[in-house]
Amino acid sequence: RVIEFALIGLAAALWNMVGESALSLAVPIGEEILKLAEKEMGLEIAGETPETILSEIARLMVDEFGYCQEIKIERQDNTLTMMERNSIGAGMFQQLKQAGVDKAFIAPDLLTGLAALKRIGVRARGEAIPWPEGNGFIVTFHIV
């Protein structure tokens, strides 16, 4: 629980200092998560499609990290969507909102997904929007 408090404090302080510029840290933070997942969990993304990569990240978030109960992935044209259900991040984001953070910029599947897509040469913009009905987030990657 103390790690959760530290993460909330760090994210809130960063947001309060630089505002939406904090979003520019998504890929570098995601790259660090990605390196750890590759080293400690055997994640491999080279040569994979964006859908396969996001499916593997979703599996890690659910099965290895226990971050959420389920992640459903959908693709429509150039948009990939991860719908996370019963996420521990939902409660954290409520605390961040109370601290003045407007966007869920520290969602780990968003961060890791953006970094992985960049690494395979796919340019994408991403966002995580609270999904109250699913007690989680809808994470969207717009491939450009």
N, C-alpha and C positions, 0 to 999 in steps of 0.2 A: 504493500500500500504506500510506503514511503517513496518508492520509485514512481508511482503514479502521481503523487503530490509533486515530486521534483519535475516530472515531465510537464504537468499542468503549469507549474510556476515558470519553467523555462519557456514554454510556448507563449504564455500570456505576456511575459516580460519582453520577449522578442517582438511579438505583435505590437505591443504598446510602444516599443522603441521605433520600429520601422514600418509599421502598418502593413499594407498589402505587398510591400517589397519583400516581406518574409516568404512570399510564394516563390521567389526566385531560388530559394534554398531547397525546393522540393527534389530536384534531380540529384544534387550532391548528397543530401541525406538519404535518399532512396538508393544511391550507389553504395553507400556504406552498409545499408541493410542487405542489399543484394550480395555484396562481397561476403558478408557473414553467412548468408543462406547458402552460398556456393561452397564455402569452406566447411561449414559445420553440418549442412544438411544435404549436400550433394546436388544442389540445384544446378541445372545446365540449361542455358538458353540459346547458345550458338546454333544457328541454322534452323531455329524453330519459328513458327508463324506467331503473329501477335496473339491470336486466340489461344494457341497452345501455351504460350508463356503466361498469359493471364490466368489460364486454368491451373497451371502449376503453382502460381503465386496464391491463387484462391485456396488450393489444397493445403499449402503451407499455413495460410492464415487460419484455416479451420482445424486441420488435423494436428499440426505441429505446435502452433502458437496458442490455439484456443481463443483466438481473437474474436471470432464470431461463430455462430451455430452453422451457418450456411452462406455460400456465395453463389448466386446464379449469374451466369454470363450470357449476354446477348449481343449480337452484332446486327446493326442496321446501316447499310452503306459504309461510310467511313467513321462510324461511331461504335465504339465498344463500351458496353455498360456492365458493371459488376454491382449486383444488388446484394448487399450484405444484411443478413438477418440476425437479430439478437447479438449485436456487437458491444463489446466492452467500451468501445470508443464513443458510443452514444451518450453514456453518462458523463464521460470525461468532457465531451464537447459542451454539454449543458453547463458544466463548471467554467469552461473557457468562455462561453457566451456571457456568463455573469461577470467575467473579468474583462469583457470588452472585445473579445476576439470574434470577428465577423464570419470567418471562413474556416472550414475544417481542413487546415493546411498540413496537419500532421497525421492524417489517416495513412497507416502503413501500407495498405494495398495501393493507394494512390501514389505514394512516394516510390515504392518498389516498382510498380508498373511503369511509371514515367521513366525511371532510370533504365529498366530493362528494354523498353521500346527504343530509347535513345541509343542504347548500346548496339542494338541490331540495325540501326540506321533508319528507324521509323520516327519521323517527327510527329509529335502529338502534344496537344494541350489537354490538361486534365482538371477535374474538379470533383469534390466530394460534397454532396448535398444531403443534409439530414433527411432521413426517411422514417418519420415517427411511426407509421403503420407497421414497419418491419423492425422497429427498435434498432435501427442501424443507419447506413448511408447508401446512397446511390452514387457510385463512383463512375464517372464518365471520362472516356478518352476520345478526343476528337482528332483523328489522324489528318494531318495537313500535307 
